[in-house]
Amino acid sequence: MVNHPETVIVSRSISRRLAMTLHFVLTGMGLLAGIYVSYRTGLLVYSLIFMGTSGLLWFYSTTYKSQLITGNVIVSALTAMVPLIVLIYEMPLLSRHYGSITDGMGLDAGQMTRWVLFFSLLAFMFTMVREVVKDVEDMEGDEAFGMNTLPIVLGVKNTKRIIHLLNLMAITTTVFFYFRQPFHVITFSYLLVFIIFPAIFCSFLISRAETKTHYKQVSILLKIILLMGVLYALLARFVILTSIF
């Protein structure tokens, strides 16, 4: 409540009991849906992913969130899992039911896998950057609650260096992936304008950031970068199909 008192609804708009009830109901529904899909696709072992995710989210809220780096990595990894879920479910089914068709189309499973892994890695890295930026933004409240986040343990100056390093790694990953693919002017323009340039601008803003408002602005910009990364999936579909046909 110290960090974002205006966004807190528990104990204001709804009771804690109702909040916990909603948590268990929604988590249970998501878990059952995941198990059902795993069963229907003949990949029941993958239901462990949803069980593990539910457990991680619970322990994140009770324990890991206050630990150094651990909470940041968990949130980033779960974000990266979103595109990976599509890959691990769709690829076996494509091969099993439509293998002859995809082979006849010249569809490269390795290429699709690389695209999805790129999305996941990019989601992980930019989410990690944003998580650390949010730690600096929320430092005052986190310190009051005895949390061990990066800026509290290492100081703001050292945390800024880590943010710059993570951001540079995300930019480098984007550039490296692009140059591993056949040149496509639309892809090049999109990544440059909506991912790389904004990420570079983030580093500039971080260098000058001093107040909570400054870090909030960086956090919003990182949200936009993540959104543009998701929207690139629409363009990626076009690029892959044109490369086939």
Number of C-alpha atoms within 10 A of each C-alpha: 9 13 14 9 8 8 8 13 13 13 11 8 8 11 12 13 11 12 14 12 12 12 13 13 12 12 19 14 12 15 19 15 14 19 20 15 15 19 14 10 13 13 16 14 10 18 19 14 16 18 17 12 17 17 12 18 18 14 13 18 11 10 14 20 20 19 15 17 16 14 22 25 19 19 19 22 18 17 20 23 21 14 18 19 14 11 17 14 16 13 14 15 15 14 14 10 10 12 15 12 12 14 12 9 11 12 17 12 14 8 12 16 15 14 20 19 17 19 22 21 22 23 26 24 24 24 26 25 26 26 21 23 25 17 21 24 23 19 23 14 15 19 15 9 11 11 18 19 25 22 22 18 13 13 13 16 10 13 20 21 14 16 21 20 14 18 22 18 16 24 22 13 15 19 15 11 12 16 11 9 11 9 10 12 8 12 15 13 12 15 19 16 12 17 22 21 13 18 23 14 13 22 19 13 16 18 14 10 16 13 10 15 11 14 23 18 17 24 21 12 18 22 15 15 22 22 14 15 19 15 11 18 14 10 13 15 13 11 15 15 10 9 12 10 8
